[in-house]
């Protein structure tokens, strides 16, 4: 994305005599972003379960399997790449191109939030993420739409809590970070 597009989406601000800087994000905004994300991704995973060919179902399951070892990386970058691959497959194969287009802006923000919050991953967060991923993998293998939607919804709520914790740790004196 270019600077003007990121600025239009509120991801970059232009400060006089400073230039472009990454916009700060509040805990309230994170809550709102993750609320929208939950709705769109639950829809996408349900459509994926209903519409994806078996080959794409296998690719998505493989992407989930790569997530577990990626969580053990201290910088979180392998984890973020594994998640990006997972979402690429899910949105490409959900059978509704409009859902994928709607998520572009949300995914840009979530990617930024993930990058920022990856420094706050701990063993408890990793364990819960692994549990949620395993539940999702089982639901996908059985083409269990309700189970997949629930597992993904639980993971999104879990990620939102970590992101809100990270933002208040990253910008503790910023009055915009209180919820």
SESE-826860 format. One record per residue: x, y, z of N, C-alpha, C in turn; residue in one letter. Coordinates in steps of 0.02 Angstrom, whole numbers, always signed. Layout:
BEGIN
[[X,Y,Z],[X,Y,Z],[X,Y,Z],A]
...
! end
This chain:
BEGIN
[[+42,-59,+0],[+0,+0,+0],[+44,+61,+0],X]
[[+22,+112,-33],[+62,+173,-33],[+42,+218,+25],X]
[[+83,+269,+37],[+74,+314,+95],[+5,+346,+94],X]
[[-18,+369,+36],[-83,+403,+33],[-140,+356,+51],X]
[[-136,+294,+29],[-189,+246,+46],[-188,+232,+121],X]
[[-128,+222,+149],[-122,+210,+221],[-146,+271,+261],X]
[[-132,+330,+235],[-156,+391,+268],[-233,+395,+266],X]
[[-262,+379,+209],[-335,+379,+202],[-368,+329,+248],X]
[[-334,+273,+261],[-360,+221,+306],[-346,+236,+379],X]
[[-310,+292,+392],[-295,+310,+461],[-237,+273,+491],X]
[[-197,+239,+451],[-140,+201,+476],[-77,+244,+480],X]
[[-75,+299,+443],[-18,+344,+442],[-45,+415,+452],X]
[[-10,+454,+492],[-27,+524,+500],[+31,+566,+475],X]
[[+15,+624,+449],[+67,+670,+426],[+73,+725,+479],X]
[[+132,+730,+509],[+143,+782,+559],[+187,+836,+529],X]
[[+166,+899,+537],[+207,+954,+511],[+279,+952,+537],X]
[[+326,+963,+493],[+398,+964,+509],[+425,+897,+531],X]
[[+384,+845,+528],[+407,+778,+546],[+397,+730,+487],X]
[[+340,+734,+455],[+324,+690,+399],[+278,+634,+421],X]
[[+275,+581,+381],[+229,+526,+397],[+254,+486,+456],X]
[[+207,+469,+500],[+221,+425,+557],[+164,+375,+563],X]
[[+178,+318,+593],[+127,+268,+604],[+78,+295,+656],X]
[[+15,+292,+641],[-36,+317,+686],[-40,+273,+748],X]
[[-49,+305,+806],[-60,+267,+867],[-131,+240,+866],X]
[[-141,+186,+900],[-206,+154,+901],[-226,+144,+974],X]
[[-288,+154,+990],[-310,+148,+1059],[-339,+79,+1073],X]
[[-344,+64,+1138],[-375,+0,+1158],[-447,-3,+1134],X]
[[-482,+53,+1136],[-551,+55,+1112],[-554,+39,+1037],X]
[[-508,+69,+998],[-506,+55,+926],[-490,-18,+913],X]
[[-445,-46,+953],[-429,-118,+945],[-491,-159,+956],X]
[[-529,-143,+1009],[-591,-179,+1022],[-639,-176,+963],X]
[[-645,-117,+934],[-690,-108,+877],[-665,-146,+815],X]
[[-600,-143,+803],[-571,-179,+746],[-583,-254,+754],X]
[[-570,-281,+813],[-578,-352,+824],[-651,-373,+824],X]
[[-695,-328,+842],[-767,-343,+839],[-788,-353,+765],X]
[[-765,-309,+722],[-780,-315,+650],[-745,-376,+622],X]
[[-682,-385,+642],[-644,-442,+618],[-680,-508,+635],X]
[[-706,-513,+695],[-741,-574,+716],[-800,-590,+671],X]
[[-839,-540,+655],[-898,-551,+612],[-876,-574,+542],X]
[[-829,-538,+512],[-807,-554,+444],[-773,-622,+440],X]
[[-730,-636,+488],[-693,-699,+485],[-736,-759,+503],X]
[[-783,-751,+548],[-830,-806,+561],[-870,-822,+498],X]
[[-891,-770,+463],[-926,-781,+399],[-881,-816,+349],X]
[[-819,-791,+343],[-773,-820,+294],[-757,-893,+310],X]
[[-745,-910,+373],[-728,-980,+389],[-788,-1025,+378],X]
[[-848,-1000,+393],[-908,-1040,+379],[-917,-1053,+305],X]
[[-907,-1001,+265],[-912,-1009,+192],[-857,-1055,+167],X]
[[-797,-1049,+196],[-742,-1092,+177],[-760,-1165,+189],X]
[[-786,-1180,+248],[-805,-1249,+265],[-856,-1275,+215],X]
[[-904,-1233,+196],[-957,-1254,+150],[-934,-1259,+78],X]
[[-887,-1216,+57],[-872,-1209,-15],[-803,-1232,-38],X]
[[-755,-1234,+6],[-686,-1247,-16],[-678,-1319,-41],X]
[[-639,-1326,-95],[-623,-1394,-116],[-579,-1428,-64],X]
[[-579,-1494,-65],[-540,-1533,-16],[-466,-1513,-17],X]
[[-438,-1498,-75],[-367,-1479,-79],[-353,-1415,-38],X]
[[-399,-1367,-42],[-389,-1305,-3],[-401,-1318,+71],X]
[[-445,-1363,+88],[-456,-1382,+157],[-391,-1411,+186],X]
[[-357,-1453,+147],[-293,-1482,+168],[-240,-1427,+176],X]
[[-239,-1379,+129],[-190,-1325,+133],[-201,-1283,+196],X]
[[-264,-1271,+212],[-279,-1231,+272],[-258,-1270,+334],X]
[[-271,-1335,+336],[-250,-1376,+393],[-174,-1375,+399],X]
[[-138,-1378,+343],[-64,-1375,+344],[-40,-1307,+371],X]
[[-75,-1253,+352],[-57,-1187,+377],[-65,-1185,+453],X]
[[-117,-1216,+479],[-127,-1219,+551],[-72,-1260,+585],X]
[[-51,-1315,+553],[+2,-1356,+581],[+68,-1318,+586],X]
[[+81,-1273,+538],[+142,-1232,+540],[+138,-1178,+595],X]
[[+79,-1163,+618],[+70,-1112,+669],[+102,-1133,+735],X]
[[+95,-1196,+755],[+119,-1218,+820],[+194,-1206,+829],X]
[[+238,-1231,+784],[+309,-1217,+794],[+325,-1142,+786],X]
[[+286,-1107,+746],[+298,-1036,+735],[+286,-996,+799],X]
[[+242,-1019,+841],[+228,-984,+904],[+287,-984,+950],X]
[[+333,-1030,+941],[+391,-1035,+985],[+446,-986,+967],X]
[[+438,-949,+913],[+489,-900,+893],[+482,-838,+937],X]
[[+536,-815,+968],[+531,-759,+1013],[+509,-694,+981],X]
[[+523,-684,+918],[+504,-620,+887],[+434,-622,+857],X]
[[+404,-680,+853],[+336,-685,+828],[+329,-679,+752],X]
[[+384,-668,+716],[+378,-657,+644],[+357,-720,+607],X]
[[+381,-779,+627],[+358,-841,+595],[+284,-851,+608],X]
[[+263,-834,+668],[+192,-839,+686],[+150,-795,+641],X]
[[+172,-734,+632],[+134,-687,+590],[+132,-711,+518],X]
[[+187,-737,+492],[+188,-764,+423],[+142,-825,+417],X]
[[+141,-868,+467],[+97,-926,+466],[+24,-905,+467],X]
[[+8,-855,+508],[-60,-830,+509],[-80,-797,+443],X]
[[-34,-759,+414],[-48,-727,+350],[-64,-779,+297],X]
[[-27,-834,+296],[-40,-888,+248],[-108,-920,+260],X]
[[-124,-932,+323],[-189,-960,+341],[-246,-916,+314],X]
[[-242,-851,+327],[-295,-806,+305],[-298,-799,+229],X]
[[-240,-800,+198],[-239,-797,+124],[-279,-855,+94],X]
[[-267,-914,+120],[-302,-974,+95],[-377,-969,+111],X]
[[-393,-951,+173],[-463,-948,+194],[-503,-898,+151],X]
[[-476,-838,+143],[-514,-787,+105],[-517,-803,+31],X]
[[-464,-831,+4],[-462,-848,-67],[-513,-903,-84],X]
[[-524,-948,-37],[-565,-1006,-51],[-633,-1007,-16],X]
[[-653,-950,+13],[-718,-950,+49],[-777,-947,+1],X]
[[-764,-930,-62],[-818,-928,-111],[-855,-862,-115],X]
[[-829,-811,-80],[-861,-745,-82],[-806,-692,-86],X]
[[-793,-668,-146],[-738,-620,-156],[-752,-554,-121],X]
[[-814,-537,-110],[-830,-475,-76],[-809,-476,-3],X]
[[-816,-534,+29],[-793,-541,+98],[-718,-527,+102],X]
[[-680,-556,+56],[-608,-545,+54],[-591,-471,+45],X]
[[-628,-438,+0],[-616,-366,-11],[-633,-324,+50],X]
[[-687,-342,+84],[-707,-305,+144],[-654,-310,+199],X]
[[-620,-365,+201],[-572,-376,+255],[-505,-342,+244],X]
[[-492,-315,+184],[-426,-286,+170],[-406,-233,+222],X]
[[-449,-185,+235],[-433,-132,+282],[-424,-160,+353],X]
[[-468,-205,+371],[-464,-236,+438],[-399,-275,+444],X]
[[-382,-314,+392],[-321,-354,+394],[-258,-311,+398],X]
[[-258,-253,+366],[-201,-207,+372],[-191,-186,+444],X]
[[-246,-168,+476],[-242,-147,+547],[-222,-206,+592],X]
[[-252,-264,+580],[-236,-322,+622],[-163,-342,+613],X]
[[-137,-336,+553],[-66,-353,+542],[-22,-306,+584],X]
[[-38,-242,+583],[+0,-193,+624],[-6,-211,+698],X]
[[-66,-226,+720],[-77,-242,+791],[-40,-307,+810],X]
[[-43,-357,+766],[-6,-419,+779],[+68,-407,+786],X]
[[+95,-366,+740],[+167,-352,+742],[+185,-318,+807],X]
[[+144,-270,+828],[+156,-234,+889],[+148,-279,+951],X]
[[+98,-321,+951],[+84,-361,+1010],[+125,-425,+1015],X]
[[+161,-444,+962],[+199,-506,+964],[+252,-505,+1018],X]
[[+275,-446,+1038],[+324,-442,+1093],[+294,-463,+1160],X]
[[+228,-466,+1164],[+194,-482,+1226],[+170,-555,+1229],X]
[[+188,-595,+1179],[+169,-666,+1182],[+203,-698,+1242],X]
[[+166,-739,+1278],[+195,-777,+1333],[+170,-849,+1329],X]
[[+193,-891,+1374],[+177,-962,+1372],[+101,-974,+1378],X]
[[+67,-935,+1420],[-5,-944,+1428],[-42,-925,+1363],X]
[[-21,-870,+1332],[-52,-849,+1270],[-39,-902,+1216],X]
[[+23,-926,+1212],[+41,-976,+1162],[+0,-1040,+1171],X]
[[-8,-1062,+1234],[-46,-1123,+1247],[-119,-1115,+1225],X]
[[-150,-1058,+1241],[-220,-1048,+1222],[-227,-1043,+1146],X]
[[-180,-1010,+1114],[-181,-1006,+1041],[-176,-1075,+1010],X]
[[-132,-1116,+1038],[-124,-1185,+1013],[-189,-1224,+1022],X]
[[-221,-1217,+1080],[-284,-1253,+1093],[-337,-1230,+1042],X]
[[-343,-1165,+1033],[-393,-1139,+985],[-378,-1163,+914],X]
[[-315,-1165,+896],[-296,-1188,+829],[-311,-1261,+819],X]
[[-300,-1301,+871],[-316,-1373,+866],[-391,-1384,+859],X]
[[-430,-1346,+897],[-503,-1350,+890],[-525,-1331,+820],X]
[[-495,-1279,+793],[-512,-1258,+726],[-492,-1311,+674],X]
[[-433,-1340,+682],[-410,-1391,+636],[-458,-1451,+637],X]
[[-480,-1472,+697],[-526,-1529,+702],[-592,-1513,+668],X]
[[-617,-1453,+679],[-681,-1433,+649],[-674,-1431,+573],X]
[[-618,-1406,+548],[-608,-1404,+475],[-605,-1474,+445],X]
[[-569,-1519,+479],[-564,-1588,+454],[-632,-1620,+448],X]
[[-676,-1604,+494],[-744,-1633,+493],[-794,-1590,+455],X]
[[-770,-1536,+425],[-814,-1488,+391],[-872,-1468,+437],X]
[[-854,-1454,+499],[-901,-1433,+550],[-903,-1357,+552],X]
[[-951,-1329,+517],[-955,-1256,+511],[-962,-1222,+579],X]
[[-1009,-1244,+620],[-1020,-1212,+685],[-958,-1218,+729],X]
[[-926,-1275,+729],[-865,-1285,+768],[-808,-1240,+745],X]
[[-801,-1233,+678],[-749,-1189,+651],[-762,-1116,+669],X]
[[-825,-1096,+662],[-843,-1027,+679],[-830,-1012,+753],X]
[[-848,-1059,+797],[-837,-1050,+869],[-762,-1047,+885],X]
[[-723,-1093,+857],[-651,-1095,+872],[-617,-1031,+848],X]
[[-634,-1009,+788],[-604,-948,+762],[-627,-888,+803],X]
[[-690,-886,+822],[-715,-831,+864],[-678,-829,+931],X]
[[-667,-887,+962],[-630,-889,+1025],[-559,-863,+1016],X]
[[-527,-882,+961],[-458,-859,+948],[-456,-783,+937],X]
[[-505,-756,+903],[-506,-684,+890],[-516,-646,+956],X]
[[-560,-670,+999],[-569,-638,+1065],[-505,-642,+1106],X]
[[-472,-699,+1103],[-408,-709,+1138],[-356,-660,+1111],X]
[[-351,-653,+1046],[-302,-607,+1015],[-319,-535,+1032],X]
[[-383,-518,+1035],[-403,-449,+1052],[-380,-430,+1122],X]
[[-387,-477,+1169],[-366,-463,+1238],[-291,-450,+1241],X]
[[-252,-491,+1206],[-180,-481,+1204],[-163,-415,+1171],X]
[[-196,-399,+1117],[-182,-336,+1082],[-197,-276,+1125],X]
[[-252,-279,+1162],[-270,-223,+1206],[-219,-217,+1263],X]
[[-197,-273,+1288],[-145,-273,+1340],[-80,-242,+1312],X]
[[-63,-262,+1251],[-1,-237,+1220],[-4,-162,+1208],X]
[[-61,-138,+1186],[-66,-66,+1170],[-61,-24,+1233],X]
[[-89,-48,+1288],[-85,-9,+1350],[-14,-12,+1378],X]
[[+24,-66,+1363],[+94,-70,+1384],[+139,-28,+1339],X]
[[+121,-25,+1274],[+162,+11,+1226],[+154,+87,+1232],X]
[[+92,+109,+1244],[+77,+180,+1248],[+44,+196,+1316],X]
[[+77,+182,+1373],[+43,+188,+1437],[+22,+259,+1456],X]
[[+56,+309,+1431],[+39,+377,+1451],[-8,+410,+1402],X]
[[-25,+376,+1348],[-68,+406,+1297],[-141,+402,+1321],X]
[[-175,+459,+1330],[-243,+456,+1354],[-291,+422,+1307],X]
[[-271,+413,+1243],[-315,+380,+1194],[-315,+305,+1202],X]
[[-272,+277,+1243],[-269,+204,+1250],[-314,+176,+1304],X]
[[-344,+218,+1343],[-389,+192,+1394],[-455,+174,+1362],X]
[[-486,+120,+1387],[-549,+100,+1357],[-608,+123,+1398],X]
! end
